[in-house]
Amino acid sequence: MIRAVIYGAGRLGKHLAQLLVADARHPVVLLDQSEEALDGVCANVSKVVVAGISNLNSILKSGDILVATAASDECLPLASAALRNRCHYLDFHESISTAKAILELEPNGTSTLIPSCGFSPGLLSALIADFAAPLKGSFDLHVYTGVLPTAKSNRLGYGLVANVEGLLEEYLGTAAIKQNGEWRQIEALSLEETIVVDGERFEAFVTGGTTNELPHSVAEKVNDYTYRTLRYPGHLDYIHFLLDDLKLRKRRDRLSSLLRNGLPSVEHDQVIIHLSATAFSNSRRDDFRRTWRISGSRSEGGILYDIAARHGAAVIDLLADGHLDRRGSIRQEDIDPGLILSNPHVRVLFEKQ
């Protein structure tokens, strides 16, 4: 048993608290700077209003796990607070630089630090590692994922299924790919192709952000690698119209406002994950494919929040059970994918398919 102190009572923090309370294995304390944000929290959750990170010293106890569902700029101070109080630490941010800074914090011999839980990195890292484990020698790997409405309802085929700022990072950044064994950066929204997944046609293109991270155990064996985002046909043409024809690429504030206020809300959303590998051995070519489609409901917070919370709950279980017994920093790729995928919190995602 390990007490989970969750900093942030937004959708993710509340959903994680509900999962942990329903499991009844770990006591939960939910913290937020707003008393209003703590309203409606389920029973058996201790609620504390905090004025800031400095309040944590009086709340944390050695052996707790501090779970940050806060913005990335708050995560490094929160991780430092966990170290000071000899607590474990876990977060869900998608910032490569913040994760790097947390992983480089001086260990205290007691605390375990695990940044960037959630979907990607996180669950996707486990799925890729598990998929690639049987492949011998070098191989090509192509990853396709999409967070989409379950049905196309407008010309973009998109809605408010994810954070708009995160979406802009994907569309305006650069993408990492590997070609002939060499890594290089290319412009986001390039390498467009059409792909059929489960009999349904999608367009796919590379995007920037942390979705380009690949487990090192896999990256060492990959010759060619791409990560492409899936969208309904026609989406990319409209995005280019906004970015280039209307010149909103250089007006990020206006683009953000336009998408946030113009995109419709989505009641039912889904995550599609499609992995494709080609292995080469003794002049022989073998193709491997695997597809997952996980659906969610906005009434439950949306599928990304559900996946993130369940992955975080699984990591907390692994810490409590001693499966992550190494003290110090742990990258997502360091976690045995079998332990993640077999955990009841995560397994239920695939049982719903």
N, C-alpha and C positions, 0 to 999 in steps of 0.2 A: 504494500500500500504506500502511496506517495501523495502528499497534498499538492493539488494543482492550484496555483495562484494565477489567475488569468487576468492580464492587464488589458482592458478594452472591452466594453460591453456593446459592441456593434453586432451585426448579424453573425459574424464568425465567432466572436467570443461567446455569445449566448448559445449558439448551436453546439459549440464544443462543450460548454458547461452542461447542456442537456444530455449529450451523449455520455459524459462521464458520470453524471448523477444516475442516469438510467442503468448504467453498468454496476453502480454501487461499489466499485472497488476503490475509488479515490475520492477523498473529501475535496470539495471545490470552494474556492473563494474567488469571487468576481469583483474586480476593481474598475472604477471609472472616475473621471473627473466631474462627471455630471450625474446628479441623483436621478434626473429624468431618464438617462440612458439605462439605468439599472431597473427601471419599472418593468414589470411583466416577466421578470426572471423566474424560472421554475422553482418549486419548493426544494428545500434541502441544499440550497446554494447560499452561502454567506455572502452578503453584499456590503461593500465598503466604498465610500466616496473618498477619493484621494485628491489632494491638491496638486500633486506632481510626483515625479520619480523619487524625490527626496523622502516621501512618506513611506517608501517601501521598507526601509530599515526596521521599522517598528512592526511590520506585518510578516516579513519573511522569517522563516526558521530554517536552520541547517537541515538539509535533506529535502526541502520543498523543491518543486519545479516551477519556475517562473515562466509563464507562457505569454508571449507578447503578440497580441493581435493589433498592434499599433502601426503607425506609419514608419517607414524605413529609417527616418532621421531620429526616431526615438529608440530604435532597437539597440544601438551600440551602448548608450547609457544604461539601458535596462539590463543588457548582458553583463555590464560592469557591476551593476548593483547585485546581480545574482552571484557573481564571483565574490564580492565583498561579504556576502552573507552565507557563503558556502552552499549555495543552491544550484540545482541544475537549471538549464535554460533552453527554451525552444521558441522559434518564431516562424512567421509565415510570409515575410516580405520577399520581394522579387528583385532586390538590388544586388548586383554582383559585387559592387564595391563595399557595401555594408556587410555582406556575408564574409568577404575576405578579411575585413577589419575585425569582425567577431572571431573568426577562426584563428587570428593571430594574437588574440588576447593571451596574456601570461597565465598559464594554468596554476591552480592552487592545490592540486592533488586530490580534490574532493568533487568539484563541480564538473558536469558534462555539458558542453555547449553544442546545440544542434540547430543551426540557422536554416532557413529556407525550406520548411516543410510545406506541404500542400499538394498542388497538382504538378507543377513543373517549375523548378525541380521538385522532387518528392515522389508521388505515386508514379509519374511517368518514368523517372529514373529507375524505379524498381521493375517496371514492366519491360523497359529496354534491356536492362541487365539480365532479367530472367529469360527474355526472348533470345538474346545473343549467346547465353552461356553454352548451349550445345554446339555452336558453330566453331569449326576448327579452321586454323589458318587465317588468311586474310579474307575479307568480304566487303561488299558494298552494302550500305545501310541507308534507307530512306524512311524518314519518320513523317507521318501526316497526322495532324490533330486539328480539331475544330470545336469551338464552343458556339453552338448555333441554336436558334429556335427550332423546335421539332418540326415546324412547317414554315415554308417561305410565305410571308404575308405582305411584303412590300418589294420595291425594285432592288433595294440593297440586299434583301434576304437576311436582314440582321436587325437586332434590337438591343435593348439594354440588358445584355446577359453577362457583362463583365465591366470592370472599371474602365471608364473612358480614357483616363490618363495612361493606363497600361496599354490600351489599344493603340494610342498614338505613339507610344514607345516602339511598338511592333511595326507600325506603318512608316515611321519617320527615321528609324535607326538603320543600322547596318546589320547584315546577317553573316554568321560564320559558316562556311562550308569547307569540306575537305575534298580535294580533287587530286588524284594520283599521289596520294599520301601526303599532300601539302595543304596546310590550312591557309585560307585567305578570307578577306572580308569583301562582301559585295553589297550592292544597294538593295534595301528591302523592296518588296513587291515585284521582284524579278524572278526569273526561272519559272514562269507560269506554265502550267500544264493542266490537262483535264484528266481526271481519274474517276473510275467507277468503284464505289465502295458499297458492298451489299446490294448491288443492282441499282444504286442511286448515283447520278452524275454530280460531281463537284468540280470546282476549279481550285487549284492549289498554287501557292507561291511562297517564296521565302519571306520571313519577317524577322525583325530584330528583337532584342531583349534576351532574357534569361532562358527562353525556350530553346536557345541554341546550345545550352550546356549538355554535354554528353558524358556519361560515366567514364572515367579514365580507363577502367578495365576493358571497356568496349572500344574507346577511342584508339587505343594502342593497336587494335587489330583491324580497324576500319581503313579501307583504301579510299573509297568515295563515300561522302556523307552529306546529306541535306536534311533540313527540317523545314517542312512546308506547312502552312496554315490552310485549312479547308474552309471554303465558303461556297454558298449557292452560286450557280452560274450567273454572270452579269455583275457580281459585286465589285470586282476589281476595276471594271470600266468606269463605274460611277465614282469609285474612290479616286481614280486618276483625274476624273472631271473636277472633283473638289480640290485636289492637291495642285494640279497643274493648270487646268483651264481657268479655274477661279482663283488661282495663285494663293491658296490657303496653306500651302506647305510652309510658307514663311510667316503665316499669321496663326500660330498655334492656339492662341487664346480664342480667336474667333472660331477656329475649327472645333475646338473643345466645346465651346458653348453651343455651336450648331448641332453637334452630335448629341450632347447631353440633353438638349431641349427638343431635338427633332426626332430622335430615335424612339420608336414605340416601346412600351414595357412588354415584357415577355412572360406569359404565364407558365409555359412549359418549355424547358430548354434541354439540351443534350450535349454530351462530350463524345466525339468520335475520335478514336485512336486507331490508326492503321500503320503497321510496321511491315516493311518489305526489305528482304535481304537476299543477296545473291552471293553464294560462297563458291570459291574456286579451289579445286584440289586435283592435282595430277591431270590437268587438262579437262577436268569435269566441272560442269556448272550445275549448281543446285539452287533452286529458288524456294524461299520460305515466305509465308505471309501469315499475319495474325491481325484480327480486327476486334475491337471492343466498341460497344455503343452503350453509354450510360445516360439514362434520362432522369430529369429532376423536375420539381415543381417550385414555382416562385413562392408559394405559400410556405415552403420549407427553407426558403432563403436562396434557392437557386442551386444548380448542380455543382458549380465551382466551390461554393461555400460548403456544401455537403462533403465533397471530396476532400477539401482542405481540412475540415474538422475531423473527418474520419481518419485521415492519414496522421494528423496530430495526435489523436487519441491512441492510435496504434503505437506510435513512437513512445508515448507516455507509458503504455503497457510494457513495452520492451525495456524501458528504463527500470520500472518497478520490479520486473521479473528477473533482472540481472543479465539480460541478453546484450545490453550495451554497457558492459561493465568497465570499459576503458574510460578513465578520467581524462578530461581535456576536450579538444574540439573534434567533432565528428561531422564529416561531409555526408550528404545523402547517399553517395555511392559507396560509403563505408558500411552501410547497413545491409545485412543479408536480405536480398529481395524476397526470399521465401518466407522469412519471418513477417515481413510487411504484408505480403499478399495472402498469407494464411490467417492473419489476425481477424477475429470476428468483425471488428469495426469496418475493415476494408473489404472483407470477403462478401459482405452483404451487397456491396455495389455491383458485383458481378453476378450474384444470384438473382438480381432483379432483371437481368437481360432476358 
